[in-house]
Each structure stands twice: as structure tokens, then as C-alpha cells.
Amino acid sequence: MLKRNEQAKQRWGGAHAAVDTWLQERQAMLIEYFKLAGLPPYEREAHALPATADITHFCELLMDYISAGHFEVFDTIIRNSQKAPESTRELADELFPLIGDTTEIALDFNDSYGDVTPESELNGFDRDLSNLGEALELRMEFEDRLLNTLEQHELL
């Protein structure tokens, strides 16, 4: 996922201020995801749960990223562009519900873990984090397809 984001930054960085900000938010969120999941290069002790402050911080970054994608990037660029060909709007209409499905998974994760305290029970955290990771991978694939289409039609 980090490699995909780096490729996206190299390809679409500098094309649009909203896209630049959003890709930076996506990277910050992904780094924190890797830390929480204990994925290389951020391994954590086996069976150890992350600190609740780290979980809360991740949830804040996750919500920033989700919101920026919906309200600042795709809606603004695609929906408000008079130059967007019908095929771009059709792709957006196809992908927005799929992106919305991943949004629901992220919102559910945030609802479960966004306000954790040191006293909170974190039963199922690793499973929920893994499910979120799968959803984020799909979401990034859909987002990158949209960005590619926007680039092809010179909307970025």
C-alpha cells in the first residue's frame, strides 16, 4: 500500500493542490496503519496491542483521509468539471458506491476504536484492523483508477 501511494504521489503530485494534500494525508494514514498492524518496517511485539493514543491518532488520520477524498478531491474535480467526458462521470458513478463501501468499513472502525482509553477492551482489534487494511487496499485501487482517468482527460 505504501508503494502504491508513493507511485501515486510521483505520478499525480503537483497536478492539483487538493490531490497533493489528499495524497499526503493518505501517506500519513498508511504509515500509522503499518505501525498499528506491526507491518515492516514497523514490527511490533507479537500479541501486543498498540497504545490507545496511537489508535486514536490513527483514527483521526483515517477520518481526515476519508473526508478529503470524498469532499475535496473526487467530488470537486469530477462532479464540478464541465470538461469531464461522459465516460469519466460513468466511471465515477461506478466507483463511488464501491469507495462508499470502504468508507463504511472505515467509519465502523473509527466508531469502535476512535475513542479508546487505556481501560478499553480491544477484543477483535487485530481482526478489525486487518479487515480495514483490505478495504483500504481496495479503496486505493478505486481511487487510483479515478485519478488515472482524470489525468487521461486532462482534468488534473
C-alpha positions in Angstrom: 0.0 0.0 0.0 2.8 2.4 0.8 4.5 1.6 -2.5 1.2 2.3 -4.3 0.8 5.6 -2.6 4.4 6.6 -3.4 3.8 5.8 -7.1 0.6 7.9 -7.0 2.5 10.8 -5.5 5.1 10.6 -8.2 2.5 10.3 -11.0 -0.1 12.8 -9.9 1.8 15.0 -7.4 1.8 18.7 -8.3 -1.2 18.3 -10.7 -3.8 19.7 -8.3 -3.4 21.2 -4.8 -6.3 19.2 -3.4 -4.8 16.0 -4.8 -1.4 16.8 -3.3 -2.9 17.4 0.2 -5.0 14.3 -0.1 -2.1 12.1 -1.1 -0.1 13.4 1.8 -3.0 12.5 4.1 -3.2 9.1 2.6 0.5 8.5 3.2 0.4 9.7 6.8 -2.6 7.4 7.4 -0.9 4.4 5.8 2.3 4.9 7.8 0.2 4.8 11.0 -1.7 1.8 9.8 1.6 -0.1 9.2 2.7 0.9 12.7 -0.6 -0.3 14.3 -0.5 -3.5 12.3 3.2 -4.1 13.1 4.0 -4.5 9.4 7.5 -4.0 8.2 9.4 -1.8 8.8 7.3 -1.1 11.9 7.2 -4.5 13.6 5.6 -4.7 17.0 5.9 -7.3 19.7 3.8 -10.4 18.8 0.4 -10.3 20.5 1.0 -6.9 21.9 -1.7 -4.3 21.2 -0.7 -0.8 20.2 -1.0 2.1 22.7 -4.5 3.6 22.8 -3.1 7.1 21.9 -1.7 5.6 18.7 -5.0 4.0 17.8 -6.8 7.3 18.4 -4.3 9.2 16.3 -4.7 6.7 13.5 -8.4 7.1 13.6 -8.1 10.9 13.3 -5.8 10.5 10.2 -8.2 7.9 8.8 -11.1 10.2 9.0 -9.1 13.1 7.5 -8.1 11.0 4.6 -11.6 9.6 4.0 -13.2 13.1 4.2 -10.7 14.7 1.9 -11.2 12.1 -0.8 -14.9 12.5 -0.8 -15.3 16.2 -0.3 -12.2 17.8 -1.7 -10.8 15.6 -4.4 -13.3 13.5 -6.3 -16.5 15.4 -5.8 -14.9 18.7 -6.6 -12.8 17.6 -9.6 -15.2 15.2 -11.3 -18.7 16.4 -10.4 -17.9 20.1 -10.9 -15.9 19.8 -14.0 -17.6 20.9 -17.2 -14.8 19.4 -19.2 -15.3 15.9 -17.8 -16.4 13.5 -20.6 -19.3 11.2 -20.0 -17.0 8.2 -19.6 -15.3 9.9 -16.6 -18.7 10.5 -15.0 -19.7 7.0 -15.7 -16.6 5.6 -14.1 -17.2 7.8 -11.1 -20.7 6.6 -10.9 -19.4 3.0 -11.0 -16.6 3.5 -8.4 -18.2 5.9 -5.9 -20.5 3.2 -4.5 -17.5 0.9 -4.1 -15.5 3.6 -2.5 -18.5 4.3 -0.3 -18.5 0.6 0.9 -14.9 1.1 2.0 -15.9 4.3 3.8 -18.5 2.4 5.8 -15.8 -0.1 7.0 -13.5 2.9 7.9 -16.4 4.6 9.8 -17.2 1.4 11.6 -13.6 1.0 12.7 -13.5 4.6 13.9 -16.7 4.1 15.8 -15.2 1.1 17.5 -11.8 2.5 18.2 -11.7 6.2 17.8 -12.3 7.0 21.5 -10.5 4.1 23.1 -8.9 4.6 26.6 -6.3 2.5 28.4 -9.2 0.8 30.1 -10.9 -0.1 26.9 -11.4 -3.8 25.9 -9.8 -4.2 22.4 -11.3 -7.6 21.6 -11.2 -8.2 17.9 -8.8 -5.2 17.2 -6.4 -7.2 15.1 -9.2 -8.7 13.1 -10.9 -5.4 12.6 -7.6 -3.7 11.6 -6.9 -6.5 9.1 -10.4 -6.0 7.6 -9.8 -2.3 7.4 -6.5 -2.9 5.6 -8.2 -5.0 3.0 -10.8 -2.2 2.5 -8.1 0.4 2.2 -6.3 -1.6 -0.4 -9.4 -1.8 -2.5 -10.2 1.9 -1.9 -6.8 2.9 -3.1 -7.2 0.8 -6.2 -10.5 2.5 -7.0 -9.1 6.0 -6.2 -6.1 5.4 -8.5 -8.4 4.3 -11.3 -10.3 7.6 -10.9 -7.0 9.6 -10.8 -5.8 7.8 -13.9 -9.0 8.7 -15.8 -8.8 12.3 -14.6 -5.2 12.5 -15.9 -6.1 11.0 -19.2 -8.8 13.6 -19.8 -6.5 16.4 -18.5 -8.7 17.2 -15.6 -5.8 17.2 -13.1 
